[in-house]
Amino acid sequence: MFDWLQHFADWLIYSVFEFGAETHLGTALNFFVFDTLKILILLFFIVFIMGIVNTYFPIERLKDYLNRKKLYGLEYLFSSIFGAITPFCSCSSVPLFIGFVQGGIPLGVTFSFLITSPLVNEVAVAMFLGMFGVKATLIYVVSGVFLGTIGGWLLGKFKLEPLLSDWVKKILKNKTQNLEYEDENRTFKQRLPEITRGAWDIVKSVLLYVIIGIAIGAAMHGYVPENFFNQYLGGDEWWTVPLAVLIAVPMYANAAGIVPVIQVFVAKGVPLGTAIAFMMATVGLSIPEATLLKKVMSLKLIAIFFGVVTLCIIFSGYLFNILL
């Protein structure tokens, strides 16, 4: 889907600016150009689609249904499954998170989506199947959905809505003051300019966070030596799983991009459960994601979110090492 962007990044960095593909700086710059363009395109597209959904889809009815019906936790499972079938990384999942919150979906349910979306996607599943077999793939998929379900449920119990950022609170306030927008009898063509402007306004408001976050990830991607991880994460010591999660937090990659690295880890002696925990932390707990989430959450809410997900991933890592 984004091969043309990768070709453009390769041409720009390696041909136009003549940075070597084997150099740390060349690798980091290539990563920065590719991911910046990819995420900005995804950001606009996703926010635009959510604008259409918020205009036509009876989101208030869905919110009322979720609030009135006792689904015994199934709403978290459904949201987590929806996250698993959407091919987004952690940063590009944030616009949908904003759309869910704006639509009035309970915060814990939106967290289920935000947790699972970057952890599981169809490309990573296909790669996992080819590299590690059916058993490991099933455990990976089920555990990703399970993490989203349990993590969202736990976060929902904390009643964290007051810890959303002032920017999101303002969006919610404006929405309650303009509910008649949904009821206006206007054609899609008439609504399109307003939807487009709304999408572009959101993209502009998070642009700086995206650039800073990807720059951090690019630096880590280009300059952290791979042998560092193999040296410290091998073996069966109890502390390897928590260490793998902590080391992964400054990193940034989507699940499909990190799977080949995990294969190298396993080939060099890192237990598969430890490697999967590293992958989940890389895609679900990155500093770039936290930087972007700063736009929609307070620091306290980000810390709570990361803390709950970290504990779930560490537990899963131990479980993987037992089962695999």
SVG drawing of the C-alpha trace seen along z (x, -y; Angstrom):
<svg xmlns="http://www.w3.org/2000/svg" viewBox="-33 -25 60 50">
<polyline fill="none" stroke="black" stroke-width="0.4" points="0.0,0.0 2.8,-2.4 5.5,-0.9 5.6,-4.1 6.4,-6.1 9.2,-3.8 10.6,-4.2 10.3,-8.0 12.1,-7.9 14.9,-5.7 15.2,-8.0 15.3,-11.2 17.7,-10.0 20.0,-7.7 20.0,-9.3 19.2,-13.0 21.0,-13.6 23.4,-10.7 23.3,-9.3 24.5,-5.7 21.9,-3.1 24.3,-1.3 24.9,-4.3 23.1,-5.0 22.1,-8.5 20.9,-7.3 18.7,-4.6 17.3,-7.1 16.5,-9.7 14.9,-7.2 12.7,-5.9 11.8,-9.5 10.7,-10.5 8.8,-7.3 6.9,-7.2 6.2,-10.9 4.5,-10.9 2.7,-7.6 1.3,-8.7 0.2,-12.1 -1.6,-10.5 -3.2,-8.0 -4.1,-10.7 -5.9,-12.7 -7.7,-9.7 -8.8,-8.2 -10.0,-11.6 -11.8,-12.3 -13.6,-8.9 -14.4,-9.4 -15.9,-12.8 -18.2,-11.0 -19.1,-8.4 -19.8,-11.0 -22.0,-12.8 -24.1,-9.8 -23.7,-7.0 -26.1,-7.2 -23.2,-7.3 -25.4,-8.7 -27.7,-5.7 -24.7,-3.4 -23.5,-5.3 -26.9,-5.0 -27.0,-1.3 -23.6,-0.7 -24.7,-2.7 -28.1,-1.1 -27.3,2.5 -25.4,4.8 -23.1,6.6 -21.0,8.2 -17.7,7.0 -18.4,8.0 -18.2,4.3 -14.5,4.4 -14.1,7.6 -15.9,6.2 -13.8,3.0 -10.6,5.1 -11.5,7.3 -12.2,4.2 -8.8,2.9 -7.3,6.2 -8.8,6.0 -7.7,2.4 -4.2,2.2 -3.0,-0.8 0.1,-1.5 -0.1,-3.1 0.3,-6.7 -2.3,-6.4 -4.8,-4.7 -5.0,-7.9 -7.4,-9.7 -9.9,-6.9 -9.5,-7.0 -10.4,-10.7 -13.4,-9.9 -14.6,-7.3 -14.3,-9.7 -15.9,-12.5 -18.8,-10.1 -19.4,-9.4 -18.2,-5.8 -17.1,-4.9 -13.4,-5.6 -12.6,-2.1 -14.0,-0.7 -12.0,-3.1 -8.9,-2.0 -9.6,1.6 -9.3,0.4 -6.2,-1.7 -4.4,1.2 -5.2,3.9 -5.0,1.9 -1.2,1.6 -0.5,5.0 -2.4,7.2 -2.8,6.7 -3.2,9.0 0.3,8.4 1.9,9.3 -0.3,12.4 0.8,13.6 4.4,13.0 4.1,14.6 2.5,17.7 5.3,18.1 8.1,17.6 6.8,19.2 4.0,21.6 0.3,21.9 0.6,22.3 2.7,19.2 0.5,17.2 -2.7,18.2 -1.2,17.3 0.0,14.0 -3.5,13.1 -5.5,14.3 -3.2,12.6 -3.3,9.3 -7.2,9.3 -7.1,10.5 -4.7,7.6 -7.0,5.1 -10.1,6.5 -8.6,6.8 -6.7,3.5 -9.7,1.6 -11.9,3.1 -9.3,2.2 -8.9,-1.3 -12.7,-1.7 -13.0,-0.9 -10.8,-3.8 -13.3,-6.5 -10.6,-8.4 -12.7,-10.9 -11.6,-13.9 -8.0,-13.2 -8.6,-13.8 -6.9,-16.9 -8.6,-20.3 -8.5,-20.0 -10.6,-16.9 -13.0,-18.3 -13.5,-21.3 -14.3,-19.1 -16.9,-17.2 -18.4,-20.4 -18.7,-21.8 -20.2,-18.6 -23.0,-18.8 -23.7,-22.3 -24.0,-21.3 -25.9,-18.1 -28.2,-19.6 -25.5,-19.1 -26.4,-15.5 -30.1,-16.3 -29.6,-18.9 -31.0,-17.7 -27.9,-18.3 -26.3,-16.2 -22.9,-14.6 -21.5,-17.1 -22.7,-20.0 -21.2,-18.4 -17.9,-17.5 -16.1,-20.9 -17.0,-21.0 -15.8,-17.4 -12.6,-18.1 -11.8,-21.3 -12.5,-19.4 -10.1,-16.6 -7.4,-19.1 -7.8,-21.1 -7.2,-17.9 -4.2,-16.9 -2.7,-20.4 -3.3,-20.3 -1.3,-17.1 1.4,-17.7 4.1,-18.8 3.5,-15.8 3.7,-13.5 7.0,-15.0 8.6,-14.9 7.5,-11.4 8.7,-10.0 12.0,-11.8 12.6,-10.0 11.7,-6.7 13.9,-7.3 16.9,-8.1 16.3,-4.8 15.7,-2.9 19.0,-4.1 21.4,-4.2 20.5,-1.4 22.6,1.7 20.7,4.9 23.3,6.9 22.6,4.9 19.2,6.6 20.5,10.1 23.1,9.7 20.8,8.8 17.5,10.5 18.8,14.0 18.4,16.7 15.6,17.7 16.2,15.2 13.0,13.8 14.0,10.2 14.5,10.6 10.8,10.1 10.4,6.8 13.7,5.7 12.6,6.4 9.5,4.3 11.4,1.4 14.0,1.4 11.2,1.5 9.4,-1.6 11.7,-4.2 11.5,-2.3 8.9,-2.9 7.7,-0.5 4.5,1.2 3.9,4.9 4.7,5.8 8.0,3.9 9.2,5.5 8.3,9.1 11.5,9.7 13.6,8.3 11.8,10.7 12.8,13.6 16.5,12.5 16.1,12.3 14.7,15.8 17.3,17.2 20.1,15.8 18.6,17.4 16.0,14.9 13.0,16.9 10.0,16.4 7.8,15.1 10.4,12.5 10.7,11.5 6.9,11.2 6.7,9.1 9.4,6.8 7.4,6.6 4.1,5.7 5.9,3.0 7.5,1.6 4.2,1.1 2.0,0.5 4.1,-1.5 6.3,-3.7 7.5,-7.1 6.3,-8.5 2.9,-7.3 3.0,-8.9 4.1,-12.2 1.1,-12.0 -1.3,-11.0 -0.2,-14.1 -2.6,-16.0 -5.6,-14.0 -4.6,-12.9 -3.1,-14.4 0.3,-13.1 -1.4,-11.3 -3.7,-9.5 -0.8,-8.5 1.1,-7.2 -1.9,-5.1 -2.6,-3.8 1.1,-2.8 1.3,-1.3 -1.7,1.0 -0.6,2.1 2.9,2.7 1.7,5.0 -0.5,6.9 2.4,7.3 4.9,8.5 2.3,11.1 1.8,12.2 5.5,12.5 5.8,15.0 2.8,16.9 4.2,17.1 7.5,18.5 5.6,21.2 3.3,22.2 5.8,21.9"/>
</svg>
